[in-house]
Amino acid sequence: MINPFKSLGDLNKMRQQAMQIQKELSAEKITLDEDGVRIVISGDQKILEFSLDGRENNLVKEKLNKAIKTSQEVAAKKLSSMTGGLQGLLGQ
């Protein structure tokens, strides 16, 4: 007999692991410093710093973050359409 609560426990464990990975990624910093452009981005894809020829540009940083967030939302919607298949795999 299939235990539906086991699947819930597995999902909870996967959720906790994903949250831990996200926390670790947010602590990572990647720096690109080439041709007068300096970008510092976190592992969870947030622009922390953007400068051009040594001058900070917060407007560009804000717009880049907005574009990244929008692309992540589009990806999340596409991935959420897969949840039906995932639930089938878990025997639900």
Backbone atoms as SQL, in Angstrom:
CREATE TABLE atoms (id INTEGER PRIMARY KEY, chain TEXT, resi INTEGER, resn TEXT, atom TEXT, x REAL, y REAL, z REAL);
INSERT INTO atoms VALUES
  (1, 'A', 1, 'MET', 'N', 0.842, -1.189, 0.000),
  (2, 'A', 1, 'MET', 'CA', 0.000, 0.000, 0.000),
  (3, 'A', 1, 'MET', 'C', 0.882, 1.245, 0.000),
  (4, 'A', 2, 'ILE', 'N', 0.495, 2.202, -0.806),
  (5, 'A', 2, 'ILE', 'CA', 1.273, 3.444, -0.928),
  (6, 'A', 2, 'ILE', 'C', 0.937, 4.356, 0.242),
  (7, 'A', 3, 'ASN', 'N', 1.988, 4.890, 0.872),
  (8, 'A', 3, 'ASN', 'CA', 1.829, 5.811, 1.989),
  (9, 'A', 3, 'ASN', 'C', 1.910, 7.248, 1.454),
  (10, 'A', 4, 'PRO', 'N', 0.759, 7.944, 1.374),
  (11, 'A', 4, 'PRO', 'CA', 0.781, 9.308, 0.818),
  (12, 'A', 4, 'PRO', 'C', 1.568, 10.282, 1.692),
  (13, 'A', 5, 'PHE', 'N', 1.697, 9.994, 2.979),
  (14, 'A', 5, 'PHE', 'CA', 2.425, 10.899, 3.873),
  (15, 'A', 5, 'PHE', 'C', 3.928, 10.831, 3.639),
  (16, 'A', 6, 'LYS', 'N', 4.414, 9.698, 3.141),
  (17, 'A', 6, 'LYS', 'CA', 5.835, 9.581, 2.810),
  (18, 'A', 6, 'LYS', 'C', 6.184, 10.567, 1.702),
  (19, 'A', 7, 'SER', 'N', 5.310, 10.676, 0.714),
  (20, 'A', 7, 'SER', 'CA', 5.543, 11.614, -0.384),
  (21, 'A', 7, 'SER', 'C', 5.586, 13.046, 0.131),
  (22, 'A', 8, 'LEU', 'N', 4.709, 13.368, 1.074),
  (23, 'A', 8, 'LEU', 'CA', 4.713, 14.718, 1.654),
  (24, 'A', 8, 'LEU', 'C', 6.009, 14.973, 2.402),
  (25, 'A', 9, 'GLY', 'N', 6.482, 13.970, 3.119),
  (26, 'A', 9, 'GLY', 'CA', 7.756, 14.110, 3.833),
  (27, 'A', 9, 'GLY', 'C', 8.906, 14.310, 2.868),
  (28, 'A', 10, 'ASP', 'N', 8.883, 13.560, 1.755),
  (29, 'A', 10, 'ASP', 'CA', 9.921, 13.716, 0.735),
  (30, 'A', 10, 'ASP', 'C', 9.882, 15.111, 0.131),
  (31, 'A', 11, 'LEU', 'N', 8.677, 15.615, -0.136),
  (32, 'A', 11, 'LEU', 'CA', 8.541, 16.966, -0.693),
  (33, 'A', 11, 'LEU', 'C', 9.050, 18.014, 0.292),
  (34, 'A', 12, 'ASN', 'N', 8.741, 17.828, 1.564),
  (35, 'A', 12, 'ASN', 'CA', 9.200, 18.767, 2.581),
  (36, 'A', 12, 'ASN', 'C', 10.725, 18.763, 2.662),
  (37, 'A', 13, 'LYS', 'N', 11.321, 17.581, 2.594),
  (38, 'A', 13, 'LYS', 'CA', 12.772, 17.468, 2.634),
  (39, 'A', 13, 'LYS', 'C', 13.396, 18.169, 1.426),
  (40, 'A', 14, 'MET', 'N', 12.810, 17.965, 0.237),
  (41, 'A', 14, 'MET', 'CA', 13.312, 18.619, -0.971),
  (42, 'A', 14, 'MET', 'C', 13.176, 20.136, -0.856),
  (43, 'A', 15, 'ARG', 'N', 12.076, 20.602, -0.284),
  (44, 'A', 15, 'ARG', 'CA', 11.849, 22.039, -0.106),
  (45, 'A', 15, 'ARG', 'C', 12.901, 22.633, 0.831),
  (46, 'A', 16, 'GLN', 'N', 13.188, 21.929, 1.918),
  (47, 'A', 16, 'GLN', 'CA', 14.196, 22.396, 2.872),
  (48, 'A', 16, 'GLN', 'C', 15.587, 22.447, 2.232),
  (49, 'A', 17, 'GLN', 'N', 15.896, 21.426, 1.425),
  (50, 'A', 17, 'GLN', 'CA', 17.179, 21.416, 0.739),
  (51, 'A', 17, 'GLN', 'C', 17.271, 22.579, -0.244),
  (52, 'A', 18, 'ALA', 'N', 16.192, 22.836, -0.972),
  (53, 'A', 18, 'ALA', 'CA', 16.175, 23.940, -1.933),
  (54, 'A', 18, 'ALA', 'C', 16.354, 25.280, -1.223),
  (55, 'A', 19, 'MET', 'N', 15.710, 25.445, -0.072),
  (56, 'A', 19, 'MET', 'CA', 15.841, 26.689, 0.689),
  (57, 'A', 19, 'MET', 'C', 17.271, 26.865, 1.196),
  (58, 'A', 20, 'GLN', 'N', 17.912, 25.786, 1.619),
  (59, 'A', 20, 'GLN', 'CA', 19.296, 25.850, 2.094),
  (60, 'A', 20, 'GLN', 'C', 20.227, 26.232, 0.948),
  (61, 'A', 21, 'ILE', 'N', 20.012, 25.634, -0.209),
  (62, 'A', 21, 'ILE', 'CA', 20.838, 25.960, -1.375),
  (63, 'A', 21, 'ILE', 'C', 20.653, 27.419, -1.759),
  (64, 'A', 22, 'GLN', 'N', 19.409, 27.899, -1.727),
  (65, 'A', 22, 'GLN', 'CA', 19.138, 29.299, -2.059),
  (66, 'A', 22, 'GLN', 'C', 19.859, 30.229, -1.078),
  (67, 'A', 23, 'LYS', 'N', 19.856, 29.873, 0.185),
  (68, 'A', 23, 'LYS', 'CA', 20.541, 30.684, 1.203),
  (69, 'A', 23, 'LYS', 'C', 22.041, 30.720, 0.930),
  (70, 'A', 24, 'GLU', 'N', 22.604, 29.562, 0.597),
  (71, 'A', 24, 'GLU', 'CA', 24.034, 29.490, 0.296),
  (72, 'A', 24, 'GLU', 'C', 24.367, 30.297, -0.957),
  (73, 'A', 25, 'LEU', 'N', 23.511, 30.202, -1.974),
  (74, 'A', 25, 'LEU', 'CA', 23.744, 30.954, -3.202),
  (75, 'A', 25, 'LEU', 'C', 23.715, 32.457, -2.965),
  (76, 'A', 26, 'SER', 'N', 22.805, 32.917, -2.117),
  (77, 'A', 26, 'SER', 'CA', 22.704, 34.360, -1.870),
  (78, 'A', 26, 'SER', 'C', 23.971, 34.903, -1.205),
  (79, 'A', 27, 'ALA', 'N', 24.718, 34.032, -0.526),
  (80, 'A', 27, 'ALA', 'CA', 25.952, 34.462, 0.129),
  (81, 'A', 27, 'ALA', 'C', 27.142, 34.504, -0.841),
  (82, 'A', 28, 'GLU', 'N', 27.025, 33.821, -1.971),
  (83, 'A', 28, 'GLU', 'CA', 28.104, 33.808, -2.972),
  (84, 'A', 28, 'GLU', 'C', 28.152, 35.147, -3.698),
  (85, 'A', 29, 'LYS', 'N', 29.362, 35.573, -4.063),
  (86, 'A', 29, 'LYS', 'CA', 29.521, 36.799, -4.849),
  (87, 'A', 29, 'LYS', 'C', 30.450, 36.512, -6.019),
  (88, 'A', 30, 'ILE', 'N', 29.979, 36.871, -7.209),
  (89, 'A', 30, 'ILE', 'CA', 30.748, 36.691, -8.422),
  (90, 'A', 30, 'ILE', 'C', 31.064, 38.083, -8.961),
  (91, 'A', 31, 'THR', 'N', 32.320, 38.320, -9.266),
  (92, 'A', 31, 'THR', 'CA', 32.737, 39.640, -9.735),
  (93, 'A', 31, 'THR', 'C', 33.298, 39.538, -11.141),
  (94, 'A', 32, 'LEU', 'N', 32.817, 40.415, -12.010),
  (95, 'A', 32, 'LEU', 'CA', 33.347, 40.560, -13.359),
  (96, 'A', 32, 'LEU', 'C', 33.894, 41.980, -13.459),
  (97, 'A', 33, 'ASP', 'N', 35.150, 42.093, -13.823),
  (98, 'A', 33, 'ASP', 'CA', 35.792, 43.398, -13.920),
  (99, 'A', 33, 'ASP', 'C', 36.598, 43.422, -15.219),
  (100, 'A', 34, 'GLU', 'N', 35.947, 43.877, -16.299),
  (101, 'A', 34, 'GLU', 'CA', 36.579, 43.882, -17.620),
  (102, 'A', 34, 'GLU', 'C', 36.217, 45.141, -18.393),
  (103, 'A', 35, 'ASP', 'N', 37.187, 45.659, -19.114),
  (104, 'A', 35, 'ASP', 'CA', 36.971, 46.772, -20.041),
  (105, 'A', 35, 'ASP', 'C', 36.231, 47.946, -19.401),
  (106, 'A', 36, 'GLY', 'N', 36.541, 48.258, -18.160),
  (107, 'A', 36, 'GLY', 'CA', 35.920, 49.395, -17.490),
  (108, 'A', 36, 'GLY', 'C', 34.558, 49.108, -16.902),
  (109, 'A', 37, 'VAL', 'N', 34.085, 47.893, -17.038),
  (110, 'A', 37, 'VAL', 'CA', 32.785, 47.500, -16.481),
  (111, 'A', 37, 'VAL', 'C', 33.043, 46.595, -15.283),
  (112, 'A', 38, 'ARG', 'N', 32.409, 46.921, -14.173),
  (113, 'A', 38, 'ARG', 'CA', 32.516, 46.088, -12.975),
  (114, 'A', 38, 'ARG', 'C', 31.103, 45.696, -12.545),
  (115, 'A', 39, 'ILE', 'N', 30.882, 44.386, -12.438),
  (116, 'A', 39, 'ILE', 'CA', 29.592, 43.866, -12.004),
  (117, 'A', 39, 'ILE', 'C', 29.850, 42.874, -10.887),
  (118, 'A', 40, 'VAL', 'N', 29.138, 43.052, -9.794),
  (119, 'A', 40, 'VAL', 'CA', 29.165, 42.084, -8.706),
  (120, 'A', 40, 'VAL', 'C', 27.744, 41.545, -8.593),
  (121, 'A', 41, 'ILE', 'N', 27.622, 40.221, -8.702),
  (122, 'A', 41, 'ILE', 'CA', 26.317, 39.580, -8.673),
  (123, 'A', 41, 'ILE', 'C', 26.348, 38.470, -7.636),
  (124, 'A', 42, 'SER', 'N', 25.233, 38.291, -6.950),
  (125, 'A', 42, 'SER', 'CA', 25.145, 37.211, -5.968),
  (126, 'A', 42, 'SER', 'C', 24.818, 35.911, -6.685),
  (127, 'A', 43, 'GLY', 'N', 25.070, 34.804, -6.019),
  (128, 'A', 43, 'GLY', 'CA', 24.784, 33.502, -6.599),
  (129, 'A', 43, 'GLY', 'C', 23.314, 33.284, -6.879),
  (130, 'A', 44, 'ASP', 'N', 22.440, 34.057, -6.219),
  (131, 'A', 44, 'ASP', 'CA', 21.005, 33.952, -6.495),
  (132, 'A', 44, 'ASP', 'C', 20.554, 35.017, -7.497),
  (133, 'A', 45, 'GLN', 'N', 21.502, 35.509, -8.274),
  (134, 'A', 45, 'GLN', 'CA', 21.277, 36.365, -9.435),
  (135, 'A', 45, 'GLN', 'C', 20.734, 37.745, -9.113),
  (136, 'A', 46, 'LYS', 'N', 21.251, 38.364, -8.090),
  (137, 'A', 46, 'LYS', 'CA', 20.913, 39.759, -7.799),
  (138, 'A', 46, 'LYS', 'C', 22.164, 40.604, -8.040),
  (139, 'A', 47, 'ILE', 'N', 22.009, 41.671, -8.818),
  (140, 'A', 47, 'ILE', 'CA', 23.118, 42.571, -9.094),
  (141, 'A', 47, 'ILE', 'C', 23.378, 43.382, -7.827),
  (142, 'A', 48, 'LEU', 'N', 24.558, 43.227, -7.271),
  (143, 'A', 48, 'LEU', 'CA', 24.911, 43.937, -6.045),
  (144, 'A', 48, 'LEU', 'C', 25.636, 45.245, -6.351),
  (145, 'A', 49, 'GLU', 'N', 26.379, 45.248, -7.460),
  (146, 'A', 49, 'GLU', 'CA', 27.147, 46.433, -7.826),
  (147, 'A', 49, 'GLU', 'C', 27.269, 46.491, -9.339),
  (148, 'A', 50, 'PHE', 'N', 27.134, 47.691, -9.888),
  (149, 'A', 50, 'PHE', 'CA', 27.356, 47.903, -11.311),
  (150, 'A', 50, 'PHE', 'C', 28.051, 49.243, -11.472),
  (151, 'A', 51, 'SER', 'N', 29.212, 49.223, -12.106),
  (152, 'A', 51, 'SER', 'CA', 29.885, 50.491, -12.375),
  (153, 'A', 51, 'SER', 'C', 30.506, 50.459, -13.761),
  (154, 'A', 52, 'LEU', 'N', 30.570, 51.617, -14.355),
  (155, 'A', 52, 'LEU', 'CA', 31.135, 51.792, -15.688),
  (156, 'A', 52, 'LEU', 'C', 32.214, 52.851, -15.582),
  (157, 'A', 53, 'ASP', 'N', 33.430, 52.491, -15.943),
  (158, 'A', 53, 'ASP', 'CA', 34.586, 53.389, -15.842),
  (159, 'A', 53, 'ASP', 'C', 34.706, 53.984, -14.437),
  (160, 'A', 54, 'GLY', 'N', 34.479, 53.156, -13.427),
  (161, 'A', 54, 'GLY', 'CA', 34.661, 53.562, -12.034),
  (162, 'A', 54, 'GLY', 'C', 33.500, 54.326, -11.423),
  (163, 'A', 55, 'ARG', 'N', 32.426, 54.543, -12.197),
  (164, 'A', 55, 'ARG', 'CA', 31.284, 55.280, -11.652),
  (165, 'A', 55, 'ARG', 'C', 30.102, 54.342, -11.455),
  (166, 'A', 56, 'GLU', 'N', 29.571, 54.366, -10.245),
  (167, 'A', 56, 'GLU', 'CA', 28.397, 53.545, -9.915),
  (168, 'A', 56, 'GLU', 'C', 27.211, 54.004, -10.755),
  (169, 'A', 57, 'ASN', 'N', 26.383, 53.042, -11.133),
  (170, 'A', 57, 'ASN', 'CA', 25.173, 53.392, -11.862),
  (171, 'A', 57, 'ASN', 'C', 24.021, 52.594, -11.256),
  (172, 'A', 58, 'ASN', 'N', 23.368, 53.193, -10.270),
  (173, 'A', 58, 'ASN', 'CA', 22.280, 52.506, -9.570),
  (174, 'A', 58, 'ASN', 'C', 21.050, 52.300, -10.444),
  (175, 'A', 59, 'LEU', 'N', 20.811, 53.206, -11.390),
  (176, 'A', 59, 'LEU', 'CA', 19.656, 53.050, -12.281),
  (177, 'A', 59, 'LEU', 'C', 19.814, 51.782, -13.127),
  (178, 'A', 60, 'VAL', 'N', 20.986, 51.599, -13.699),
  (179, 'A', 60, 'VAL', 'CA', 21.230, 50.400, -14.506),
  (180, 'A', 60, 'VAL', 'C', 21.140, 49.157, -13.621),
  (181, 'A', 61, 'LYS', 'N', 21.700, 49.225, -12.416),
  (182, 'A', 61, 'LYS', 'CA', 21.645, 48.097, -11.484),
  (183, 'A', 61, 'LYS', 'C', 20.196, 47.729, -11.180),
  (184, 'A', 62, 'GLU', 'N', 19.360, 48.721, -10.906),
  (185, 'A', 62, 'GLU', 'CA', 17.944, 48.462, -10.610),
  (186, 'A', 62, 'GLU', 'C', 17.227, 47.831, -11.801),
  (187, 'A', 63, 'LYS', 'N', 17.491, 48.338, -13.003),
  (188, 'A', 63, 'LYS', 'CA', 16.817, 47.814, -14.201),
  (189, 'A', 63, 'LYS', 'C', 17.296, 46.398, -14.520),
  (190, 'A', 64, 'LEU', 'N', 18.584, 46.119, -14.321),
  (191, 'A', 64, 'LEU', 'CA', 19.081, 44.763, -14.518),
  (192, 'A', 64, 'LEU', 'C', 18.417, 43.795, -13.541),
  (193, 'A', 65, 'ASN', 'N', 18.303, 44.201, -12.288),
  (194, 'A', 65, 'ASN', 'CA', 17.647, 43.349, -11.294),
  (195, 'A', 65, 'ASN', 'C', 16.185, 43.109, -11.646),
  (196, 'A', 66, 'LYS', 'N', 15.513, 44.136, -12.160),
  (197, 'A', 66, 'LYS', 'CA', 14.116, 43.988, -12.564),
  (198, 'A', 66, 'LYS', 'C', 13.990, 42.998, -13.721),
  (199, 'A', 67, 'ALA', 'N', 14.891, 43.097, -14.694),
  (200, 'A', 67, 'ALA', 'CA', 14.862, 42.182, -15.841),
  (201, 'A', 67, 'ALA', 'C', 15.143, 40.747, -15.403),
  (202, 'A', 68, 'ILE', 'N', 16.092, 40.567, -14.499),
  (203, 'A', 68, 'ILE', 'CA', 16.413, 39.231, -14.004),
  (204, 'A', 68, 'ILE', 'C', 15.226, 38.651, -13.251),
  (205, 'A', 69, 'LYS', 'N', 14.585, 39.457, -12.404),
  (206, 'A', 69, 'LYS', 'CA', 13.432, 38.985, -11.641),
  (207, 'A', 69, 'LYS', 'C', 12.297, 38.557, -12.578),
  (208, 'A', 70, 'THR', 'N', 12.059, 39.358, -13.613),
  (209, 'A', 70, 'THR', 'CA', 11.013, 39.022, -14.571),
  (210, 'A', 70, 'THR', 'C', 11.327, 37.703, -15.276),
  (211, 'A', 71, 'SER', 'N', 12.580, 37.509, -15.661),
  (212, 'A', 71, 'SER', 'CA', 12.952, 36.256, -16.333),
  (213, 'A', 71, 'SER', 'C', 12.804, 35.068, -15.388),
  (214, 'A', 72, 'GLN', 'N', 13.096, 35.261, -14.105),
  (215, 'A', 72, 'GLN', 'CA', 12.923, 34.191, -13.122),
  (216, 'A', 72, 'GLN', 'C', 11.450, 33.850, -12.936),
  (217, 'A', 73, 'GLU', 'N', 10.579, 34.867, -12.977),
  (218, 'A', 73, 'GLU', 'CA', 9.140, 34.623, -12.845),
  (219, 'A', 73, 'GLU', 'C', 8.610, 33.829, -14.038),
  (220, 'A', 74, 'VAL', 'N', 9.098, 34.162, -15.246),
  (221, 'A', 74, 'VAL', 'CA', 8.694, 33.420, -16.442),
  (222, 'A', 74, 'VAL', 'C', 9.138, 31.964, -16.325),
  (223, 'A', 75, 'ALA', 'N', 10.374, 31.760, -15.887),
  (224, 'A', 75, 'ALA', 'CA', 10.888, 30.396, -15.722),
  (225, 'A', 75, 'ALA', 'C', 10.088, 29.638, -14.667),
  (226, 'A', 76, 'ALA', 'N', 9.732, 30.302, -13.566),
  (227, 'A', 76, 'ALA', 'CA', 8.960, 29.651, -12.507),
  (228, 'A', 76, 'ALA', 'C', 7.590, 29.214, -13.014),
  (229, 'A', 77, 'LYS', 'N', 6.959, 30.042, -13.841),
  (230, 'A', 77, 'LYS', 'CA', 5.650, 29.678, -14.407),
  (231, 'A', 77, 'LYS', 'C', 5.766, 28.445, -15.289),
  (232, 'A', 78, 'LYS', 'N', 6.807, 28.406, -16.106),
  (233, 'A', 78, 'LYS', 'CA', 6.997, 27.253, -16.981),
  (234, 'A', 78, 'LYS', 'C', 7.279, 25.996, -16.158),
  (235, 'A', 79, 'LEU', 'N', 8.085, 26.125, -15.124),
  (236, 'A', 79, 'LEU', 'CA', 8.403, 24.973, -14.276),
  (237, 'A', 79, 'LEU', 'C', 7.186, 24.505, -13.491),
  (238, 'A', 80, 'SER', 'N', 6.328, 25.448, -13.093),
  (239, 'A', 80, 'SER', 'CA', 5.149, 25.057, -12.312),
  (240, 'A', 80, 'SER', 'C', 4.190, 24.225, -13.152),
  (241, 'A', 81, 'SER', 'N', 4.241, 24.394, -14.477),
  (242, 'A', 81, 'SER', 'CA', 3.381, 23.585, -15.334),
  (243, 'A', 81, 'SER', 'C', 3.815, 22.119, -15.311),
  (244, 'A', 82, 'MET', 'N', 5.013, 21.865, -14.836),
  (245, 'A', 82, 'MET', 'CA', 5.521, 20.502, -14.733),
  (246, 'A', 82, 'MET', 'C', 5.069, 19.809, -13.456),
  (247, 'A', 83, 'THR', 'N', 4.456, 20.525, -12.527),
  (248, 'A', 83, 'THR', 'CA', 4.105, 19.921, -11.239),
  (249, 'A', 83, 'THR', 'C', 3.130, 18.776, -11.394),
  (250, 'A', 84, 'GLY', 'N', 2.276, 18.806, -12.392),
  (251, 'A', 84, 'GLY', 'CA', 1.378, 17.687, -12.640),
  (252, 'A', 84, 'GLY', 'C', 2.161, 16.424, -12.897),
  (253, 'A', 85, 'GLY', 'N', 3.205, 16.519, -13.703),
  (254, 'A', 85, 'GLY', 'CA', 4.057, 15.373, -13.969),
  (255, 'A', 85, 'GLY', 'C', 4.807, 14.920, -12.741),
  (256, 'A', 86, 'LEU', 'N', 5.253, 15.879, -11.931),
  (257, 'A', 86, 'LEU', 'CA', 5.968, 15.560, -10.706),
  (258, 'A', 86, 'LEU', 'C', 5.060, 14.833, -9.723),
  (259, 'A', 87, 'GLN', 'N', 3.819, 15.288, -9.602),
  (260, 'A', 87, 'GLN', 'CA', 2.893, 14.649, -8.707),
  (261, 'A', 87, 'GLN', 'C', 2.608, 13.214, -9.142),
  (262, 'A', 88, 'GLY', 'N', 2.555, 13.000, -10.455),
  (263, 'A', 88, 'GLY', 'CA', 2.356, 11.650, -10.965),
  (264, 'A', 88, 'GLY', 'C', 3.519, 10.740, -10.602),
  (265, 'A', 89, 'LEU', 'N', 4.724, 11.291, -10.651),
  (266, 'A', 89, 'LEU', 'CA', 5.893, 10.504, -10.279),
  (267, 'A', 89, 'LEU', 'C', 5.906, 10.129, -8.814),
  (268, 'A', 90, 'LEU', 'N', 5.301, 10.991, -7.992),
  (269, 'A', 90, 'LEU', 'CA', 5.280, 10.739, -6.551),
  (270, 'A', 90, 'LEU', 'C', 4.111, 9.858, -6.138),
  (271, 'A', 91, 'GLY', 'N', 3.327, 9.417, -7.103),
  (272, 'A', 91, 'GLY', 'CA', 2.230, 8.509, -6.804),
  (273, 'A', 91, 'GLY', 'C', 1.011, 9.203, -6.241),
  (274, 'A', 92, 'GLN', 'N', 0.854, 10.477, -6.539),
  (275, 'A', 92, 'GLN', 'CA', -0.313, 11.221, -6.020),
  (276, 'A', 92, 'GLN', 'C', -1.371, 11.337, -7.071);
